[in-house]
Amino acid sequence: MANYIIRTITVDEAARRLQAAGMKISGQRLRAGIIQGVYPWGEHVKMKMDEFLVYEKLFEKWIAERGEVTAEA
């Protein structure tokens, strides 16, 4: 069996990356979107304290599908 690693990032890290890509979004709005099923790369688990998982590979693919490559300075 192959060895896999599932890389995750925090919601706040995802929000920072989206902001860097030009999207106006806060961590709070991102959490609400994950709960509502707007963002397919994140999951919400209802516990005493809400928990969120953002799957980095799916997140990066989602950005690449929507974004444009720009010239680096």
mmCIF file of the N, C-alpha and C atoms, coordinates in Angstrom:
data_MODEL
# 
_entry.id   MODEL 
# 
loop_
_atom_site.group_PDB 
_atom_site.id 
_atom_site.type_symbol 
_atom_site.label_atom_id 
_atom_site.label_alt_id 
_atom_site.label_comp_id 
_atom_site.label_asym_id 
_atom_site.label_entity_id 
_atom_site.label_seq_id 
_atom_site.pdbx_PDB_ins_code 
_atom_site.Cartn_x 
_atom_site.Cartn_y 
_atom_site.Cartn_z 
_atom_site.occupancy 
_atom_site.B_iso_or_equiv 
_atom_site.pdbx_formal_charge 
_atom_site.auth_seq_id 
_atom_site.auth_comp_id 
_atom_site.auth_asym_id 
_atom_site.auth_atom_id 
_atom_site.pdbx_PDB_model_num 
ATOM 1   N N  . MET A 1 1  ? 0.843   -1.185 0.000   1.00 0.00 ? 1  MET A N  1 
ATOM 2   C CA . MET A 1 1  ? 0.000   0.000  0.000   1.00 0.00 ? 1  MET A CA 1 
ATOM 3   C C  . MET A 1 1  ? 0.887   1.246  0.000   1.00 0.00 ? 1  MET A C  1 
ATOM 4   N N  . ALA A 1 2  ? 0.500   2.203  -0.787  1.00 0.00 ? 2  ALA A N  1 
ATOM 5   C CA . ALA A 1 2  ? 1.266   3.451  -0.876  1.00 0.00 ? 2  ALA A CA 1 
ATOM 6   C C  . ALA A 1 2  ? 1.117   4.257  0.412   1.00 0.00 ? 2  ALA A C  1 
ATOM 7   N N  . ASN A 1 3  ? 2.137   5.005  0.723   1.00 0.00 ? 3  ASN A N  1 
ATOM 8   C CA . ASN A 1 3  ? 2.074   5.904  1.876   1.00 0.00 ? 3  ASN A CA 1 
ATOM 9   C C  . ASN A 1 3  ? 1.610   7.272  1.408   1.00 0.00 ? 3  ASN A C  1 
ATOM 10  N N  . TYR A 1 4  ? 0.587   7.788  2.009   1.00 0.00 ? 4  TYR A N  1 
ATOM 11  C CA . TYR A 1 4  ? 0.050   9.097  1.668   1.00 0.00 ? 4  TYR A CA 1 
ATOM 12  C C  . TYR A 1 4  ? 0.165   10.019 2.865   1.00 0.00 ? 4  TYR A C  1 
ATOM 13  N N  . ILE A 1 5  ? 0.245   11.288 2.560   1.00 0.00 ? 5  ILE A N  1 
ATOM 14  C CA . ILE A 1 5  ? 0.168   12.306 3.599   1.00 0.00 ? 5  ILE A CA 1 
ATOM 15  C C  . ILE A 1 5  ? -0.909  13.292 3.173   1.00 0.00 ? 5  ILE A C  1 
ATOM 16  N N  . ILE A 1 6  ? -1.776  13.639 4.081   1.00 0.00 ? 6  ILE A N  1 
ATOM 17  C CA . ILE A 1 6  ? -2.838  14.601 3.807   1.00 0.00 ? 6  ILE A CA 1 
ATOM 18  C C  . ILE A 1 6  ? -2.430  15.911 4.471   1.00 0.00 ? 6  ILE A C  1 
ATOM 19  N N  . ARG A 1 7  ? -2.108  16.883 3.656   1.00 0.00 ? 7  ARG A N  1 
ATOM 20  C CA . ARG A 1 7  ? -1.656  18.177 4.166   1.00 0.00 ? 7  ARG A CA 1 
ATOM 21  C C  . ARG A 1 7  ? -2.865  19.098 4.344   1.00 0.00 ? 7  ARG A C  1 
ATOM 22  N N  . THR A 1 8  ? -2.917  19.712 5.494   1.00 0.00 ? 8  THR A N  1 
ATOM 23  C CA . THR A 1 8  ? -3.979  20.670 5.773   1.00 0.00 ? 8  THR A CA 1 
ATOM 24  C C  . THR A 1 8  ? -3.361  21.994 6.201   1.00 0.00 ? 8  THR A C  1 
ATOM 25  N N  . ILE A 1 9  ? -4.136  23.054 6.039   1.00 0.00 ? 9  ILE A N  1 
ATOM 26  C CA . ILE A 1 9  ? -3.741  24.369 6.525   1.00 0.00 ? 9  ILE A CA 1 
ATOM 27  C C  . ILE A 1 9  ? -4.901  24.916 7.343   1.00 0.00 ? 9  ILE A C  1 
ATOM 28  N N  . THR A 1 10 ? -4.627  25.937 8.126   1.00 0.00 ? 10 THR A N  1 
ATOM 29  C CA . THR A 1 10 ? -5.682  26.542 8.924   1.00 0.00 ? 10 THR A CA 1 
ATOM 30  C C  . THR A 1 10 ? -6.564  27.433 8.055   1.00 0.00 ? 10 THR A C  1 
ATOM 31  N N  . VAL A 1 11 ? -7.737  27.723 8.553   1.00 0.00 ? 11 VAL A N  1 
ATOM 32  C CA . VAL A 1 11 ? -8.640  28.631 7.847   1.00 0.00 ? 11 VAL A CA 1 
ATOM 33  C C  . VAL A 1 11 ? -7.976  30.002 7.718   1.00 0.00 ? 11 VAL A C  1 
ATOM 34  N N  . ASP A 1 12 ? -7.302  30.449 8.751   1.00 0.00 ? 12 ASP A N  1 
ATOM 35  C CA . ASP A 1 12 ? -6.651  31.761 8.685   1.00 0.00 ? 12 ASP A CA 1 
ATOM 36  C C  . ASP A 1 12 ? -5.540  31.786 7.638   1.00 0.00 ? 12 ASP A C  1 
ATOM 37  N N  . GLU A 1 13 ? -4.794  30.691 7.518   1.00 0.00 ? 13 GLU A N  1 
ATOM 38  C CA . GLU A 1 13 ? -3.758  30.604 6.485   1.00 0.00 ? 13 GLU A CA 1 
ATOM 39  C C  . GLU A 1 13 ? -4.406  30.615 5.098   1.00 0.00 ? 13 GLU A C  1 
ATOM 40  N N  . ALA A 1 14 ? -5.499  29.889 4.938   1.00 0.00 ? 14 ALA A N  1 
ATOM 41  C CA . ALA A 1 14 ? -6.221  29.886 3.660   1.00 0.00 ? 14 ALA A CA 1 
ATOM 42  C C  . ALA A 1 14 ? -6.715  31.291 3.326   1.00 0.00 ? 14 ALA A C  1 
ATOM 43  N N  . ALA A 1 15 ? -7.242  31.993 4.311   1.00 0.00 ? 15 ALA A N  1 
ATOM 44  C CA . ALA A 1 15 ? -7.721  33.365 4.076   1.00 0.00 ? 15 ALA A CA 1 
ATOM 45  C C  . ALA A 1 15 ? -6.565  34.270 3.655   1.00 0.00 ? 15 ALA A C  1 
ATOM 46  N N  . ARG A 1 16 ? -5.398  34.131 4.300   1.00 0.00 ? 16 ARG A N  1 
ATOM 47  C CA . ARG A 1 16 ? -4.224  34.939 3.923   1.00 0.00 ? 16 ARG A CA 1 
ATOM 48  C C  . ARG A 1 16 ? -3.806  34.644 2.486   1.00 0.00 ? 16 ARG A C  1 
ATOM 49  N N  . ARG A 1 17 ? -3.804  33.387 2.107   1.00 0.00 ? 17 ARG A N  1 
ATOM 50  C CA . ARG A 1 17 ? -3.418  33.021 0.734   1.00 0.00 ? 17 ARG A CA 1 
ATOM 51  C C  . ARG A 1 17 ? -4.423  33.563 -0.280  1.00 0.00 ? 17 ARG A C  1 
ATOM 52  N N  . LEU A 1 18 ? -5.698  33.498 0.050   1.00 0.00 ? 18 LEU A N  1 
ATOM 53  C CA . LEU A 1 18 ? -6.720  34.040 -0.854  1.00 0.00 ? 18 LEU A CA 1 
ATOM 54  C C  . LEU A 1 18 ? -6.591  35.556 -0.965  1.00 0.00 ? 18 LEU A C  1 
ATOM 55  N N  . GLN A 1 19 ? -6.306  36.215 0.142   1.00 0.00 ? 19 GLN A N  1 
ATOM 56  C CA . GLN A 1 19 ? -6.103  37.668 0.121   1.00 0.00 ? 19 GLN A CA 1 
ATOM 57  C C  . GLN A 1 19 ? -4.898  38.011 -0.737  1.00 0.00 ? 19 GLN A C  1 
ATOM 58  N N  . ALA A 1 20 ? -3.826  37.236 -0.622  1.00 0.00 ? 20 ALA A N  1 
ATOM 59  C CA . ALA A 1 20 ? -2.617  37.475 -1.422  1.00 0.00 ? 20 ALA A CA 1 
ATOM 60  C C  . ALA A 1 20 ? -2.902  37.285 -2.913  1.00 0.00 ? 20 ALA A C  1 
ATOM 61  N N  . ALA A 1 21 ? -3.892  36.443 -3.231  1.00 0.00 ? 21 ALA A N  1 
ATOM 62  C CA . ALA A 1 21 ? -4.271  36.205 -4.618  1.00 0.00 ? 21 ALA A CA 1 
ATOM 63  C C  . ALA A 1 21 ? -5.285  37.238 -5.112  1.00 0.00 ? 21 ALA A C  1 
ATOM 64  N N  . GLY A 1 22 ? -5.667  38.178 -4.232  1.00 0.00 ? 22 GLY A N  1 
ATOM 65  C CA . GLY A 1 22 ? -6.545  39.264 -4.643  1.00 0.00 ? 22 GLY A CA 1 
ATOM 66  C C  . GLY A 1 22 ? -7.996  39.134 -4.216  1.00 0.00 ? 22 GLY A C  1 
ATOM 67  N N  . MET A 1 23 ? -8.319  38.108 -3.479  1.00 0.00 ? 23 MET A N  1 
ATOM 68  C CA . MET A 1 23 ? -9.696  37.908 -3.033  1.00 0.00 ? 23 MET A CA 1 
ATOM 69  C C  . MET A 1 23 ? -9.919  38.642 -1.718  1.00 0.00 ? 23 MET A C  1 
ATOM 70  N N  . LYS A 1 24 ? -10.998 39.382 -1.640  1.00 0.00 ? 24 LYS A N  1 
ATOM 71  C CA . LYS A 1 24 ? -11.329 40.095 -0.405  1.00 0.00 ? 24 LYS A CA 1 
ATOM 72  C C  . LYS A 1 24 ? -12.148 39.153 0.473   1.00 0.00 ? 24 LYS A C  1 
ATOM 73  N N  . ILE A 1 25 ? -11.493 38.561 1.467   1.00 0.00 ? 25 ILE A N  1 
ATOM 74  C CA . ILE A 1 25 ? -12.151 37.571 2.319   1.00 0.00 ? 25 ILE A CA 1 
ATOM 75  C C  . ILE A 1 25 ? -11.489 37.573 3.683   1.00 0.00 ? 25 ILE A C  1 
ATOM 76  N N  . SER A 1 26 ? -12.286 37.351 4.694   1.00 0.00 ? 26 SER A N  1 
ATOM 77  C CA . SER A 1 26 ? -11.779 37.251 6.064   1.00 0.00 ? 26 SER A CA 1 
ATOM 78  C C  . SER A 1 26 ? -11.869 35.799 6.520   1.00 0.00 ? 26 SER A C  1 
ATOM 79  N N  . GLY A 1 27 ? -11.194 35.498 7.599   1.00 0.00 ? 27 GLY A N  1 
ATOM 80  C CA . GLY A 1 27 ? -11.288 34.165 8.171   1.00 0.00 ? 27 GLY A CA 1 
ATOM 81  C C  . GLY A 1 27 ? -12.720 33.833 8.568   1.00 0.00 ? 27 GLY A C  1 
ATOM 82  N N  . GLN A 1 28 ? -13.424 34.808 9.102   1.00 0.00 ? 28 GLN A N  1 
ATOM 83  C CA . GLN A 1 28 ? -14.809 34.603 9.527   1.00 0.00 ? 28 GLN A CA 1 
ATOM 84  C C  . GLN A 1 28 ? -15.708 34.269 8.329   1.00 0.00 ? 28 GLN A C  1 
ATOM 85  N N  . ARG A 1 29 ? -15.555 35.013 7.248   1.00 0.00 ? 29 ARG A N  1 
ATOM 86  C CA . ARG A 1 29 ? -16.351 34.758 6.043   1.00 0.00 ? 29 ARG A CA 1 
ATOM 87  C C  . ARG A 1 29 ? -15.999 33.397 5.444   1.00 0.00 ? 29 ARG A C  1 
ATOM 88  N N  . LEU A 1 30 ? -14.731 33.052 5.479   1.00 0.00 ? 30 LEU A N  1 
ATOM 89  C CA . LEU A 1 30 ? -14.295 31.764 4.958   1.00 0.00 ? 30 LEU A CA 1 
ATOM 90  C C  . LEU A 1 30 ? -14.899 30.620 5.775   1.00 0.00 ? 30 LEU A C  1 
ATOM 91  N N  . ARG A 1 31 ? -14.905 30.759 7.094   1.00 0.00 ? 31 ARG A N  1 
ATOM 92  C CA . ARG A 1 31 ? -15.527 29.742 7.948   1.00 0.00 ? 31 ARG A CA 1 
ATOM 93  C C  . ARG A 1 31 ? -17.009 29.573 7.607   1.00 0.00 ? 31 ARG A C  1 
ATOM 94  N N  . ALA A 1 32 ? -17.708 30.693 7.429   1.00 0.00 ? 32 ALA A N  1 
ATOM 95  C CA . ALA A 1 32 ? -19.129 30.635 7.079   1.00 0.00 ? 32 ALA A CA 1 
ATOM 96  C C  . ALA A 1 32 ? -19.321 29.924 5.739   1.00 0.00 ? 32 ALA A C  1 
ATOM 97  N N  . GLY A 1 33 ? -18.453 30.209 4.771   1.00 0.00 ? 33 GLY A N  1 
ATOM 98  C CA . GLY A 1 33 ? -18.542 29.564 3.461   1.00 0.00 ? 33 GLY A CA 1 
ATOM 99  C C  . GLY A 1 33 ? -18.289 28.074 3.532   1.00 0.00 ? 33 GLY A C  1 
ATOM 100 N N  . ILE A 1 34 ? -17.355 27.666 4.370   1.00 0.00 ? 34 ILE A N  1 
ATOM 101 C CA . ILE A 1 34 ? -17.087 26.234 4.539   1.00 0.00 ? 34 ILE A CA 1 
ATOM 102 C C  . ILE A 1 34 ? -18.304 25.554 5.156   1.00 0.00 ? 34 ILE A C  1 
ATOM 103 N N  . ILE A 1 35 ? -18.886 26.172 6.174   1.00 0.00 ? 35 ILE A N  1 
ATOM 104 C CA . ILE A 1 35 ? -20.079 25.613 6.815   1.00 0.00 ? 35 ILE A CA 1 
ATOM 105 C C  . ILE A 1 35 ? -21.218 25.476 5.809   1.00 0.00 ? 35 ILE A C  1 
ATOM 106 N N  . GLN A 1 36 ? -21.371 26.462 4.924   1.00 0.00 ? 36 GLN A N  1 
ATOM 107 C CA . GLN A 1 36 ? -22.451 26.458 3.936   1.00 0.00 ? 36 GLN A CA 1 
ATOM 108 C C  . GLN A 1 36 ? -22.160 25.572 2.724   1.00 0.00 ? 36 GLN A C  1 
ATOM 109 N N  . GLY A 1 37 ? -20.946 25.032 2.641   1.00 0.00 ? 37 GLY A N  1 
ATOM 110 C CA . GLY A 1 37 ? -20.593 24.160 1.524   1.00 0.00 ? 37 GLY A CA 1 
ATOM 111 C C  . GLY A 1 37 ? -20.153 24.902 0.273   1.00 0.00 ? 37 GLY A C  1 
ATOM 112 N N  . VAL A 1 38 ? -19.843 26.188 0.410   1.00 0.00 ? 38 VAL A N  1 
ATOM 113 C CA . VAL A 1 38 ? -19.415 26.996 -0.734  1.00 0.00 ? 38 VAL A CA 1 
ATOM 114 C C  . VAL A 1 38 ? -18.022 26.588 -1.209  1.00 0.00 ? 38 VAL A C  1 
ATOM 115 N N  . TYR A 1 39 ? -17.157 26.239 -0.292  1.00 0.00 ? 39 TYR A N  1 
ATOM 116 C CA . TYR A 1 39 ? -15.774 25.908 -0.624  1.00 0.00 ? 39 TYR A CA 1 
ATOM 117 C C  . TYR A 1 39 ? -15.562 24.400 -0.469  1.00 0.00 ? 39 TYR A C  1 
ATOM 118 N N  . PRO A 1 40 ? -15.372 23.695 -1.582  1.00 0.00 ? 40 PRO A N  1 
ATOM 119 C CA . PRO A 1 40 ? -15.310 22.234 -1.553  1.00 0.00 ? 40 PRO A CA 1 
ATOM 120 C C  . PRO A 1 40 ? -14.031 21.664 -0.940  1.00 0.00 ? 40 PRO A C  1 
ATOM 121 N N  . TRP A 1 41 ? -13.077 22.497 -0.644  1.00 0.00 ? 41 TRP A N  1 
ATOM 122 C CA . TRP A 1 41 ? -11.797 22.038 -0.108  1.00 0.00 ? 41 TRP A CA 1 
ATOM 123 C C  . TRP A 1 41 ? -11.722 22.158 1.416   1.00 0.00 ? 41 TRP A C  1 
ATOM 124 N N  . GLY A 1 42 ? -12.821 22.518 2.036   1.00 0.00 ? 42 GLY A N  1 
ATOM 125 C CA . GLY A 1 42 ? -12.830 22.657 3.487   1.00 0.00 ? 42 GLY A CA 1 
ATOM 126 C C  . GLY A 1 42 ? -13.953 21.872 4.121   1.00 0.00 ? 42 GLY A C  1 
ATOM 127 N N  . GLU A 1 43 ? -13.735 21.457 5.357   1.00 0.00 ? 43 GLU A N  1 
ATOM 128 C CA . GLU A 1 43 ? -14.748 20.732 6.113   1.00 0.00 ? 43 GLU A CA 1 
ATOM 129 C C  . GLU A 1 43 ? -14.922 21.362 7.483   1.00 0.00 ? 43 GLU A C  1 
ATOM 130 N N  . HIS A 1 44 ? -16.128 21.282 7.979   1.00 0.00 ? 44 HIS A N  1 
ATOM 131 C CA . HIS A 1 44 ? -16.485 21.794 9.296   1.00 0.00 ? 44 HIS A CA 1 
ATOM 132 C C  . HIS A 1 44 ? -16.971 20.632 10.141  1.00 0.00 ? 44 HIS A C  1 
ATOM 133 N N  . VAL A 1 45 ? -16.447 20.544 11.343  1.00 0.00 ? 45 VAL A N  1 
ATOM 134 C CA . VAL A 1 45 ? -16.899 19.534 12.291  1.00 0.00 ? 45 VAL A CA 1 
ATOM 135 C C  . VAL A 1 45 ? -17.442 20.273 13.505  1.00 0.00 ? 45 VAL A C  1 
ATOM 136 N N  . LYS A 1 46 ? -18.713 20.041 13.798  1.00 0.00 ? 46 LYS A N  1 
ATOM 137 C CA . LYS A 1 46 ? -19.365 20.712 14.932  1.00 0.00 ? 46 LYS A CA 1 
ATOM 138 C C  . LYS A 1 46 ? -19.018 19.945 16.197  1.00 0.00 ? 46 LYS A C  1 
ATOM 139 N N  . MET A 1 47 ? -18.342 20.621 17.098  1.00 0.00 ? 47 MET A N  1 
ATOM 140 C CA . MET A 1 47 ? -17.973 20.055 18.388  1.00 0.00 ? 47 MET A CA 1 
ATOM 141 C C  . MET A 1 47 ? -18.208 21.148 19.426  1.00 0.00 ? 47 MET A C  1 
ATOM 142 N N  . LYS A 1 48 ? -17.658 20.991 20.624  1.00 0.00 ? 48 LYS A N  1 
ATOM 143 C CA . LYS A 1 48 ? -17.759 22.085 21.598  1.00 0.00 ? 48 LYS A CA 1 
ATOM 144 C C  . LYS A 1 48 ? -17.253 23.367 20.973  1.00 0.00 ? 48 LYS A C  1 
ATOM 145 N N  . MET A 1 49 ? -16.092 23.264 20.374  1.00 0.00 ? 49 MET A N  1 
ATOM 146 C CA . MET A 1 49 ? -15.514 24.363 19.597  1.00 0.00 ? 49 MET A CA 1 
ATOM 147 C C  . MET A 1 49 ? -15.522 23.889 18.146  1.00 0.00 ? 49 MET A C  1 
ATOM 148 N N  . ASP A 1 50 ? -16.047 24.719 17.256  1.00 0.00 ? 50 ASP A N  1 
ATOM 149 C CA . ASP A 1 50 ? -16.070 24.338 15.846  1.00 0.00 ? 50 ASP A CA 1 
ATOM 150 C C  . ASP A 1 50 ? -14.656 24.051 15.353  1.00 0.00 ? 50 ASP A C  1 
ATOM 151 N N  . GLU A 1 51 ? -14.525 23.002 14.560  1.00 0.00 ? 51 GLU A N  1 
ATOM 152 C CA . GLU A 1 51 ? -13.229 22.661 13.979  1.00 0.00 ? 51 GLU A CA 1 
ATOM 153 C C  . GLU A 1 51 ? -13.343 22.689 12.468  1.00 0.00 ? 51 GLU A C  1 
ATOM 154 N N  . PHE A 1 52 ? -12.269 23.133 11.826  1.00 0.00 ? 52 PHE A N  1 
ATOM 155 C CA . PHE A 1 52 ? -12.237 23.252 10.377  1.00 0.00 ? 52 PHE A CA 1 
ATOM 156 C C  . PHE A 1 52 ? -10.985 22.580 9.839   1.00 0.00 ? 52 PHE A C  1 
ATOM 157 N N  . LEU A 1 53 ? -11.143 21.930 8.688   1.00 0.00 ? 53 LEU A N  1 
ATOM 158 C CA . LEU A 1 53 ? -10.015 21.367 7.964   1.00 0.00 ? 53 LEU A CA 1 
ATOM 159 C C  . LEU A 1 53 ? -10.006 21.991 6.580   1.00 0.00 ? 53 LEU A C  1 
ATOM 160 N N  . VAL A 1 54 ? -8.851  22.439 6.144   1.00 0.00 ? 54 VAL A N  1 
ATOM 161 C CA . VAL A 1 54 ? -8.682  22.934 4.783   1.00 0.00 ? 54 VAL A CA 1 
ATOM 162 C C  . VAL A 1 54 ? -7.620  22.043 4.151   1.00 0.00 ? 54 VAL A C  1 
ATOM 163 N N  . TYR A 1 55 ? -8.023  21.310 3.113   1.00 0.00 ? 55 TYR A N  1 
ATOM 164 C CA . TYR A 1 55 ? -7.123  20.398 2.431   1.00 0.00 ? 55 TYR A CA 1 
ATOM 165 C C  . TYR A 1 55 ? -6.291  21.175 1.422   1.00 0.00 ? 55 TYR A C  1 
ATOM 166 N N  . GLU A 1 56 ? -4.996  21.250 1.691   1.00 0.00 ? 56 GLU A N  1 
ATOM 167 C CA . GLU A 1 56 ? -4.104  22.111 0.909   1.00 0.00 ? 56 GLU A CA 1 
ATOM 168 C C  . GLU A 1 56 ? -4.098  21.769 -0.586  1.00 0.00 ? 56 GLU A C  1 
ATOM 169 N N  . LYS A 1 57 ? -4.052  20.507 -0.941  1.00 0.00 ? 57 LYS A N  1 
ATOM 170 C CA . LYS A 1 57 ? -3.990  20.114 -2.351  1.00 0.00 ? 57 LYS A CA 1 
ATOM 171 C C  . LYS A 1 57 ? -5.255  20.563 -3.091  1.00 0.00 ? 57 LYS A C  1 
ATOM 172 N N  . LEU A 1 58 ? -6.419  20.332 -2.509  1.00 0.00 ? 58 LEU A N  1 
ATOM 173 C CA . LEU A 1 58 ? -7.682  20.750 -3.126  1.00 0.00 ? 58 LEU A CA 1 
ATOM 174 C C  . LEU A 1 58 ? -7.795  22.267 -3.173  1.00 0.00 ? 58 LEU A C  1 
ATOM 175 N N  . PHE A 1 59 ? -7.316  22.926 -2.122  1.00 0.00 ? 59 PHE A N  1 
ATOM 176 C CA . PHE A 1 59 ? -7.328  24.381 -2.045  1.00 0.00 ? 59 PHE A CA 1 
ATOM 177 C C  . PHE A 1 59 ? -6.487  24.989 -3.168  1.00 0.00 ? 59 PHE A C  1 
ATOM 178 N N  . GLU A 1 60 ? -5.259  24.482 -3.352  1.00 0.00 ? 60 GLU A N  1 
ATOM 179 C CA . GLU A 1 60 ? -4.366  24.990 -4.397  1.00 0.00 ? 60 GLU A CA 1 
ATOM 180 C C  . GLU A 1 60 ? -4.953  24.751 -5.788  1.00 0.00 ? 60 GLU A C  1 
ATOM 181 N N  . LYS A 1 61 ? -5.565  23.586 -5.996  1.00 0.00 ? 61 LYS A N  1 
ATOM 182 C CA . LYS A 1 61 ? -6.191  23.280 -7.286  1.00 0.00 ? 61 LYS A CA 1 
ATOM 183 C C  . LYS A 1 61 ? -7.339  24.257 -7.549  1.00 0.00 ? 61 LYS A C  1 
ATOM 184 N N  . TRP A 1 62 ? -8.145  24.550 -6.528  1.00 0.00 ? 62 TRP A N  1 
ATOM 185 C CA . TRP A 1 62 ? -9.279  25.463 -6.654  1.00 0.00 ? 62 TRP A CA 1 
ATOM 186 C C  . TRP A 1 62 ? -8.794  26.856 -7.052  1.00 0.00 ? 62 TRP A C  1 
ATOM 187 N N  . ILE A 1 63 ? -7.716  27.325 -6.425  1.00 0.00 ? 63 ILE A N  1 
ATOM 188 C CA . ILE A 1 63 ? -7.157  28.636 -6.764  1.00 0.00 ? 63 ILE A CA 1 
ATOM 189 C C  . ILE A 1 63 ? -6.642  28.635 -8.210  1.00 0.00 ? 63 ILE A C  1 
ATOM 190 N N  . ALA A 1 64 ? -5.919  27.588 -8.595  1.00 0.00 ? 64 ALA A N  1 
ATOM 191 C CA . ALA A 1 64 ? -5.362  27.518 -9.940  1.00 0.00 ? 64 ALA A CA 1 
ATOM 192 C C  . ALA A 1 64 ? -6.456  27.516 -11.010 1.00 0.00 ? 64 ALA A C  1 
ATOM 193 N N  . GLU A 1 65 ? -7.584  26.881 -10.710 1.00 0.00 ? 65 GLU A N  1 
ATOM 194 C CA . GLU A 1 65 ? -8.686  26.840 -11.680 1.00 0.00 ? 65 GLU A CA 1 
ATOM 195 C C  . GLU A 1 65 ? -9.343  28.204 -11.852 1.00 0.00 ? 65 GLU A C  1 
ATOM 196 N N  . ARG A 1 66 ? -9.257  29.070 -10.862 1.00 0.00 ? 66 ARG A N  1 
ATOM 197 C CA . ARG A 1 66 ? -9.938  30.349 -10.897 1.00 0.00 ? 66 ARG A CA 1 
ATOM 198 C C  . ARG A 1 66 ? -9.006  31.531 -11.131 1.00 0.00 ? 66 ARG A C  1 
ATOM 199 N N  . GLY A 1 67 ? -7.734  31.337 -10.862 1.00 0.00 ? 67 GLY A N  1 
ATOM 200 C CA . GLY A 1 67 ? -6.788  32.430 -10.925 1.00 0.00 ? 67 GLY A CA 1 
ATOM 201 C C  . GLY A 1 67 ? -6.066  32.536 -12.258 1.00 0.00 ? 67 GLY A C  1 
ATOM 202 N N  . GLU A 1 68 ? -5.310  33.587 -12.384 1.00 0.00 ? 68 GLU A N  1 
ATOM 203 C CA . GLU A 1 68 ? -4.463  33.823 -13.549 1.00 0.00 ? 68 GLU A CA 1 
ATOM 204 C C  . GLU A 1 68 ? -3.019  33.873 -13.081 1.00 0.00 ? 68 GLU A C  1 
ATOM 205 N N  . VAL A 1 69 ? -2.131  33.351 -13.906 1.00 0.00 ? 69 VAL A N  1 
ATOM 206 C CA . VAL A 1 69 ? -0.715  33.434 -13.606 1.00 0.00 ? 69 VAL A CA 1 
ATOM 207 C C  . VAL A 1 69 ? -0.247  34.829 -13.973 1.00 0.00 ? 69 VAL A C  1 
ATOM 208 N N  . THR A 1 70 ? 0.443   35.472 -13.044 1.00 0.00 ? 70 THR A N  1 
ATOM 209 C CA . THR A 1 70 ? 0.963   36.811 -13.293 1.00 0.00 ? 70 THR A CA 1 
ATOM 210 C C  . THR A 1 70 ? 2.481   36.760 -13.319 1.00 0.00 ? 70 THR A C  1 
ATOM 211 N N  . ALA A 1 71 ? 3.075   37.752 -13.963 1.00 0.00 ? 71 ALA A N  1 
ATOM 212 C CA . ALA A 1 71 ? 4.535   37.860 -13.983 1.00 0.00 ? 71 ALA A CA 1 
ATOM 213 C C  . ALA A 1 71 ? 5.020   38.228 -12.595 1.00 0.00 ? 71 ALA A C  1 
ATOM 214 N N  . GLU A 1 72 ? 6.035   37.527 -12.118 1.00 0.00 ? 72 GLU A N  1 
ATOM 215 C CA . GLU A 1 72 ? 6.587   37.817 -10.810 1.00 0.00 ? 72 GLU A CA 1 
ATOM 216 C C  . GLU A 1 72 ? 7.536   38.997 -10.906 1.00 0.00 ? 72 GLU A C  1 
ATOM 217 N N  . ALA A 1 73 ? 7.533   39.820 -9.867  1.00 0.00 ? 73 ALA A N  1 
ATOM 218 C CA . ALA A 1 73 ? 8.402   41.009 -9.857  1.00 0.00 ? 73 ALA A CA 1 
ATOM 219 C C  . ALA A 1 73 ? 9.815   40.633 -9.472  1.00 0.00 ? 73 ALA A C  1 
# 
